[in-house]
């Protein structure tokens, strides 16, 4: 995307408008000013897209590396006849660690990129195979685990039609067999209502292979390993798509496409106002624990925190992982909306990450200005006396995330396009 191309396009747009509107000095001046403003933004947009692509590559690279580490822990758990409690605990900890890097990549969704554009990934949309939610536990227990476990079979079973009464709501989206949350369920099991800990029904005995491959525990063990290998291969595809060292990858086209910037802004708005601050956050307002995003592990506060962190990375044009990226941020493009959005990103991060059961070093010391209680405990207060933490979530954090989407809607006009409410859940 070059400034000359945008200037030519903007001026042509202005001339076309002037041919079908009354010609006054003011109208022509306004059209010219708009065209020049678009052209002036072009180098900045190009710089932002370059930084965006660098962050995407590094973030997906880190997410891939972390899932490789997870798969190695899973292999250690599932390839011995009688695994130990320590081995299972190590897998759970690694799942939590790997989520931190992956969640930051979610801001790249809805932007017509490889995460959710099947045209870029051999006709297969990756996101529903990676982070689909919510899932029906009964589908995994009574359909998947009672049949032969194969890697392709797990992929084929994802998103299938309800069978055997395992989808009481008639919601086929709950027939999920692979991805982060299927793995989570295999590791923790159900988190029963009113439980003060994550799911606790799964122990190392649920993964023993000592009684033969047809045994329920051996099936669960095979399932866990295959599902983790599938996730690893999907993240490798995404990492490779953003790899600038290969001339045929998606990123080479992304950086020069005249539609990339608009797609990115639309995508961030939809993620903020539709997915993260929409379905995920508004779903818990009814007090239903099933609506908690990571209900089996009680990792939900980290889900929301690292979603905010992913947006913060793009906003500031910086990323800290195995490699540090520092470049041109979205804040440099949004004018008067920049401070407004920046303040709301800070609000969106008001979660204390203290739900970790397996490794105390992952917990934080909490203060009174951020959500310190367990997320499922907080949800349980909705139908009685709302807790102070729930009030922070309901009346500060969630509105702030939706305001980010609204601010992006307002900002779009400065770049010559508009963002409607399609795909957003704005209140």
C-alpha positions as CSV (number, residue, x, y, z in Angstrom):
1,X,0.0,0.0,0.0
2,X,1.7,3.2,-1.2
3,X,0.9,6.8,-0.4
4,X,0.7,7.6,-4.1
5,X,-1.9,4.8,-4.7
6,X,-4.0,6.1,-1.8
7,X,-3.7,9.7,-2.9
8,X,-4.8,8.8,-6.5
9,X,-7.6,6.7,-5.2
10,X,-8.8,9.4,-2.8
11,X,-8.6,12.1,-5.3
12,X,-10.5,10.0,-7.8
13,X,-13.1,9.4,-5.2
14,X,-13.4,13.1,-4.6
15,X,-13.7,13.9,-8.3
16,X,-16.5,11.3,-8.7
17,X,-18.4,12.8,-5.9
18,X,-17.9,16.3,-7.2
19,X,-19.4,15.3,-10.6
20,X,-22.8,14.4,-8.9
21,X,-23.1,17.1,-6.3
22,X,-23.6,20.8,-6.7
23,X,-20.2,22.4,-7.2
24,X,-19.4,25.0,-4.6
25,X,-16.0,26.2,-3.4
26,X,-16.7,24.7,0.0
27,X,-17.7,21.3,-1.2
28,X,-14.6,21.0,-3.4
29,X,-12.4,22.2,-0.6
30,X,-13.9,19.6,1.7
31,X,-13.4,16.8,-0.8
32,X,-9.8,17.8,-1.4
33,X,-9.2,18.0,2.3
34,X,-10.6,14.5,2.8
35,X,-8.5,13.2,0.0
36,X,-5.4,14.7,1.3
37,X,-6.1,13.4,4.8
38,X,-6.4,9.9,3.5
39,X,-3.2,10.2,1.6
40,X,-1.4,11.7,4.6
41,X,-2.5,8.6,6.7
42,X,-1.1,6.2,4.1
43,X,2.6,6.0,5.4
44,X,1.3,5.7,9.0
45,X,-1.0,2.9,8.0
46,X,1.8,1.1,6.2
47,X,4.0,1.4,9.3
48,X,1.3,0.1,11.5
49,X,0.6,-2.9,9.3
50,X,4.3,-3.7,9.3
51,X,4.3,-3.7,13.1
52,X,1.1,-5.6,13.2
53,X,2.6,-8.4,11.0
54,X,5.7,-8.6,13.1
55,X,3.7,-8.9,16.3
56,X,1.4,-11.5,14.7
57,X,4.4,-13.6,13.6
58,X,6.2,-13.4,17.0
59,X,3.0,-14.0,19.0
60,X,2.0,-17.1,16.9
61,X,5.6,-18.3,17.1
62,X,5.5,-18.1,20.9
63,X,2.1,-19.7,21.0
64,X,3.4,-22.6,18.9
65,X,6.5,-23.0,21.0
66,X,4.4,-23.1,24.2
67,X,2.0,-25.7,22.7
68,X,5.0,-27.8,21.7
69,X,6.1,-27.7,25.4
70,X,2.5,-28.7,26.3
71,X,2.6,-31.6,23.9
72,X,5.9,-32.8,25.4
73,X,4.3,-32.8,28.9
74,X,1.3,-34.6,27.5
75,X,3.5,-37.2,25.8
76,X,5.3,-37.8,29.2
77,X,1.9,-38.3,30.8
78,X,0.3,-40.6,28.2
79,X,3.2,-42.8,27.2
80,X,3.7,-44.5,30.5
81,X,1.5,-47.3,31.8
82,X,0.9,-45.7,35.2
83,X,1.4,-41.9,35.2
84,X,1.9,-39.9,38.3
85,X,0.0,-37.1,39.9
86,X,3.0,-34.9,39.4
87,X,2.9,-35.6,35.6
88,X,-0.7,-34.6,35.4
89,X,-0.1,-31.5,37.4
90,X,2.7,-30.5,35.1
91,X,0.4,-30.9,32.0
92,X,-2.2,-28.6,33.7
93,X,0.4,-26.0,34.4
94,X,1.7,-26.1,30.9
95,X,-1.8,-25.7,29.5
96,X,-2.2,-22.5,31.6
97,X,1.1,-21.2,30.4
98,X,0.4,-21.9,26.8
99,X,-2.9,-20.1,27.1
100,X,-1.2,-16.9,28.0
101,X,0.5,-16.6,24.6
102,X,-2.4,-17.9,22.5
103,X,-5.0,-15.6,24.1
104,X,-2.9,-12.6,22.9
105,X,-3.4,-13.8,19.3
106,X,-7.1,-13.6,19.5
107,X,-7.1,-9.9,18.5
108,X,-6.1,-11.1,15.0
109,X,-9.5,-12.7,14.5
110,X,-12.2,-11.4,12.2
111,X,-9.7,-9.5,10.0
112,X,-9.9,-11.9,7.1
113,X,-6.6,-13.5,8.1
114,X,-5.6,-17.1,8.3
115,X,-7.0,-17.8,11.7
116,X,-10.6,-17.7,10.5
117,X,-10.4,-17.4,6.7
118,X,-10.6,-21.0,5.2
119,X,-9.6,-19.7,1.8
120,X,-6.1,-19.2,3.3
121,X,-5.8,-22.6,5.0
122,X,-6.7,-25.1,2.4
123,X,-10.5,-24.7,2.9
124,X,-10.4,-25.5,6.6
125,X,-11.3,-22.8,9.0
126,X,-8.9,-23.2,11.9
127,X,-10.5,-21.2,14.7
128,X,-13.4,-23.5,15.4
129,X,-11.0,-26.4,15.6
130,X,-8.8,-24.4,18.1
131,X,-10.9,-22.4,20.6
132,X,-14.6,-23.3,20.0
133,X,-16.8,-22.7,23.1
134,X,-18.9,-23.6,24.9
135,X,-18.7,-27.3,24.7
136,X,-21.1,-30.1,25.8
137,X,-19.3,-32.4,28.2
138,X,-21.8,-35.2,27.4
139,X,-20.7,-35.2,23.8
140,X,-17.1,-35.9,24.8
141,X,-18.1,-38.5,27.4
142,X,-20.8,-40.5,25.6
143,X,-19.9,-40.0,21.9
144,X,-16.2,-39.5,21.6
145,X,-14.8,-41.5,24.5
146,X,-17.1,-44.5,23.8
147,X,-15.8,-45.0,20.3
148,X,-12.4,-45.7,18.7
149,X,-10.1,-42.7,19.1
150,X,-8.3,-41.5,16.0
151,X,-6.8,-38.2,15.1
152,X,-8.9,-37.6,12.0
153,X,-11.9,-38.9,13.8
154,X,-11.6,-36.2,16.4
155,X,-11.4,-33.5,13.7
156,X,-14.4,-34.9,11.9
157,X,-16.4,-35.1,15.1
158,X,-16.0,-31.4,15.8
159,X,-19.2,-29.4,15.3
160,X,-21.2,-32.4,14.2
161,X,-25.0,-32.8,14.6
162,X,-26.4,-33.6,18.0
163,X,-26.8,-37.3,18.6
164,X,-28.1,-39.5,21.4
165,X,-29.5,-36.6,23.4
166,X,-26.1,-35.1,24.2
167,X,-27.1,-31.6,23.0
168,X,-30.2,-30.8,25.0
169,X,-30.2,-27.2,23.8
170,X,-30.1,-28.2,20.2
171,X,-27.0,-26.1,19.8
172,X,-24.7,-28.0,17.4
173,X,-21.9,-25.6,18.3
174,X,-21.6,-27.5,21.6
175,X,-20.5,-30.7,19.8
176,X,-16.8,-29.8,20.2
177,X,-14.2,-32.5,20.2
178,X,-10.9,-30.7,19.7
179,X,-9.1,-27.5,20.7
180,X,-8.2,-25.7,23.9
181,X,-11.4,-26.4,25.8
182,X,-11.7,-30.0,24.8
183,X,-8.2,-30.5,26.2
184,X,-9.1,-28.5,29.2
185,X,-12.1,-30.8,29.9
186,X,-10.0,-33.9,29.5
187,X,-7.6,-32.6,32.1
188,X,-9.9,-31.1,34.8
189,X,-13.3,-32.7,34.2
190,X,-16.6,-30.8,35.0
191,X,-16.6,-27.9,37.4
192,X,-19.7,-28.6,39.4
193,X,-21.9,-25.7,40.5
194,X,-20.8,-24.1,43.8
195,X,-17.4,-25.8,43.6
196,X,-14.7,-23.7,45.2
197,X,-11.9,-25.2,43.0
198,X,-11.5,-26.1,39.3
199,X,-12.8,-29.4,38.1
200,X,-11.4,-32.1,40.4
201,X,-12.8,-35.4,39.2
202,X,-9.9,-36.3,36.9
203,X,-6.8,-37.9,38.4
204,X,-3.7,-39.6,37.0
205,X,-5.6,-42.9,37.0
206,X,-7.8,-41.5,34.3
207,X,-4.8,-41.7,31.9
208,X,-3.3,-45.1,32.7
209,X,-2.7,-47.4,29.7
210,X,-1.9,-50.4,31.8
211,X,-5.3,-52.1,31.1
212,X,-5.1,-52.1,27.3
213,X,-5.9,-49.7,24.5
214,X,-9.7,-50.3,24.7
215,X,-9.9,-49.3,28.3
216,X,-11.6,-45.9,29.1
217,X,-8.5,-44.4,30.6
218,X,-6.3,-45.5,27.7
219,X,-8.8,-43.9,25.3
220,X,-8.7,-40.7,27.3
221,X,-4.9,-40.8,27.2
222,X,-4.9,-41.2,23.4
223,X,-7.6,-38.5,23.0
224,X,-5.5,-36.0,25.0
225,X,-2.3,-36.7,23.0
226,X,-4.1,-36.5,19.6
227,X,-6.0,-33.3,20.5
228,X,-2.7,-31.7,21.6
229,X,-0.9,-32.7,18.4
230,X,-3.8,-31.3,16.3
231,X,-3.5,-28.0,18.2
232,X,0.2,-28.0,17.6
233,X,-0.2,-28.5,13.9
234,X,-2.8,-25.7,13.6
235,X,-0.5,-23.2,15.4
236,X,2.3,-24.2,13.1
237,X,0.2,-23.3,10.1
238,X,-0.6,-19.9,11.6
239,X,3.0,-19.3,12.5
240,X,4.1,-20.1,8.9
241,X,1.4,-17.9,7.4
242,X,2.9,-14.9,9.2
243,X,6.5,-15.8,8.5
244,X,8.2,-13.0,6.5
245,X,11.1,-15.2,5.5
246,X,8.9,-17.0,3.0
247,X,7.8,-15.1,-0.1
248,X,4.7,-17.1,-0.7
249,X,3.1,-16.7,2.8
250,X,0.0,-14.7,3.6
251,X,2.0,-11.9,5.3
252,X,3.6,-10.8,2.0
253,X,0.2,-10.0,0.5
254,X,-1.1,-8.6,3.7
255,X,1.4,-5.8,3.9
256,X,0.7,-4.5,0.4
257,X,-3.0,-5.1,0.2
258,X,-5.1,-1.9,0.0
259,X,-7.8,-3.6,2.1
260,X,-5.7,-4.8,5.0
261,X,-5.9,-1.8,7.2
262,X,-9.7,-1.6,7.0
263,X,-9.9,-5.4,7.6
264,X,-7.8,-5.0,10.7
265,X,-9.8,-2.2,12.2
266,X,-13.1,-4.0,11.5
267,X,-11.6,-7.2,13.0
268,X,-10.5,-5.5,16.3
269,X,-13.9,-3.8,16.6
270,X,-15.7,-7.0,16.1
271,X,-13.5,-8.9,18.5
272,X,-13.9,-6.3,21.2
273,X,-17.6,-5.6,20.8
274,X,-18.8,-9.0,19.6
275,X,-16.7,-11.8,20.9
276,X,-14.5,-10.7,23.9
277,X,-16.7,-7.9,25.3
278,X,-19.8,-9.4,23.7
279,X,-20.7,-13.1,23.9
280,X,-18.1,-14.1,26.4
281,X,-18.6,-11.3,28.9
282,X,-22.4,-10.7,28.5
283,X,-23.0,-14.5,28.7
284,X,-22.2,-14.5,32.4
285,X,-24.7,-11.8,33.3
286,X,-27.5,-14.4,33.8
287,X,-25.5,-16.1,36.6
288,X,-25.0,-19.3,34.5
289,X,-21.7,-21.0,35.3
290,X,-21.8,-22.8,31.9
291,X,-21.2,-19.4,30.3
292,X,-17.8,-19.1,31.9
293,X,-15.2,-19.2,29.2
294,X,-12.7,-21.6,30.8
295,X,-15.1,-23.1,33.4
296,X,-13.3,-26.5,33.8
297,X,-9.9,-25.0,34.9
298,X,-11.2,-21.7,36.2
299,X,-8.7,-19.9,33.9
300,X,-11.3,-17.3,32.8
301,X,-9.8,-14.2,34.4
302,X,-6.6,-15.0,32.5
303,X,-8.6,-15.4,29.3
304,X,-10.0,-11.9,29.7
305,X,-6.7,-10.3,30.9
306,X,-4.7,-11.7,28.0
307,X,-7.3,-10.8,25.5
308,X,-6.8,-7.2,26.7
309,X,-3.1,-7.6,26.6
310,X,-3.3,-8.7,22.9
311,X,-5.1,-5.5,22.1
312,X,-2.7,-3.5,24.2
313,X,0.2,-4.9,22.1
314,X,-1.3,-3.6,18.9
315,X,-2.3,-0.3,20.5
316,X,1.2,0.5,21.6
317,X,2.9,-1.3,18.7
318,X,5.0,-3.4,21.1
319,X,5.2,-7.1,22.1
320,X,7.2,-8.9,24.8
321,X,7.8,-12.6,24.4
322,X,10.7,-14.7,23.4
323,X,11.6,-11.7,21.2
324,X,10.6,-8.1,21.8
325,X,8.9,-6.1,19.1
326,X,8.7,-2.3,19.2
327,X,7.2,-0.3,16.3
328,X,4.2,1.8,15.2
329,X,1.1,1.4,17.3
330,X,-2.6,1.9,16.6
331,X,-2.5,4.8,19.1
332,X,-0.4,6.8,16.6
333,X,-3.3,6.7,14.1
334,X,-6.4,7.3,16.1
335,X,-6.1,11.0,17.0
336,X,-8.5,12.1,19.7
337,X,-9.7,8.6,20.3
338,X,-6.3,7.3,21.3
339,X,-6.4,8.4,25.0
340,X,-10.0,7.2,25.2
341,X,-9.1,3.7,24.0
342,X,-5.9,3.5,26.0
343,X,-7.8,4.3,29.3
344,X,-10.3,1.5,28.5
345,X,-7.6,-1.0,27.8
346,X,-6.2,-0.3,31.3
347,X,-9.7,-0.8,32.7
348,X,-10.1,-4.1,30.7
349,X,-7.0,-5.5,32.5
350,X,-8.4,-5.3,36.0
351,X,-8.2,-9.0,36.7
352,X,-6.0,-10.5,39.4
353,X,-4.6,-13.8,38.1
354,X,-4.9,-15.8,41.2
355,X,-6.8,-18.9,40.2
356,X,-3.9,-21.2,39.5
357,X,-4.0,-24.4,41.6
358,X,-1.0,-26.3,40.3
359,X,1.9,-23.7,40.5
360,X,1.8,-21.0,43.2
361,X,4.4,-19.0,41.3
362,X,1.8,-18.2,38.6
363,X,-0.5,-16.4,41.1
364,X,-0.6,-12.7,41.8
365,X,-1.0,-10.7,45.0
366,X,-4.4,-8.9,44.6
367,X,-5.4,-5.4,45.6
368,X,-8.9,-4.0,46.1
369,X,-9.1,-2.2,42.7
370,X,-9.1,-5.4,40.6
371,X,-11.1,-8.6,40.6
372,X,-9.5,-10.9,43.2
373,X,-12.3,-13.5,43.7
374,X,-12.7,-16.7,41.6
375,X,-14.7,-16.0,38.5
376,X,-17.2,-18.8,39.0
377,X,-17.7,-17.6,42.6
378,X,-18.3,-14.1,41.3
379,X,-20.9,-15.4,38.8
380,X,-22.7,-17.1,41.6
381,X,-23.5,-13.8,43.3
382,X,-25.4,-12.5,40.3
383,X,-28.8,-13.8,41.4
384,X,-28.4,-12.7,45.0
385,X,-26.4,-9.8,46.2
386,X,-23.9,-8.8,43.6
387,X,-20.3,-8.9,45.0
388,X,-18.0,-6.0,44.7
389,X,-15.9,-7.9,42.2
390,X,-18.9,-8.6,40.0
391,X,-19.8,-4.9,40.0
392,X,-16.3,-4.1,38.8
393,X,-16.7,-6.6,36.0
394,X,-20.3,-5.7,35.1
395,X,-20.2,-2.0,35.3
396,X,-16.5,-1.1,34.6
397,X,-14.6,-3.8,32.7
398,X,-17.3,-5.1,30.2
399,X,-18.5,-1.6,29.3
400,X,-14.9,-0.4,28.7
401,X,-14.3,-3.2,26.2
402,X,-17.5,-2.4,24.3
403,X,-16.5,1.3,24.3
404,X,-13.3,0.3,22.6
405,X,-15.4,-1.1,19.7
406,X,-17.5,2.1,19.6
407,X,-14.4,4.2,19.5
408,X,-13.1,2.2,16.6
409,X,-16.4,2.7,14.9
410,X,-16.0,6.5,15.3
411,X,-12.4,6.4,14.1
412,X,-13.2,4.5,10.9
413,X,-14.7,7.6,9.3
414,X,-11.3,9.3,9.4
415,X,-9.9,6.6,7.1
416,X,-12.8,6.7,4.6
417,X,-14.9,3.7,5.7
418,X,-17.5,2.9,8.2
419,X,-18.1,0.0,10.7
420,X,-21.7,-1.0,11.3
421,X,-23.0,-3.1,14.1
422,X,-22.8,-6.4,12.2
423,X,-21.1,-9.0,14.4
424,X,-21.1,-6.7,17.4
425,X,-23.1,-7.1,20.6
426,X,-23.1,-3.5,21.7
427,X,-25.2,-2.3,24.6
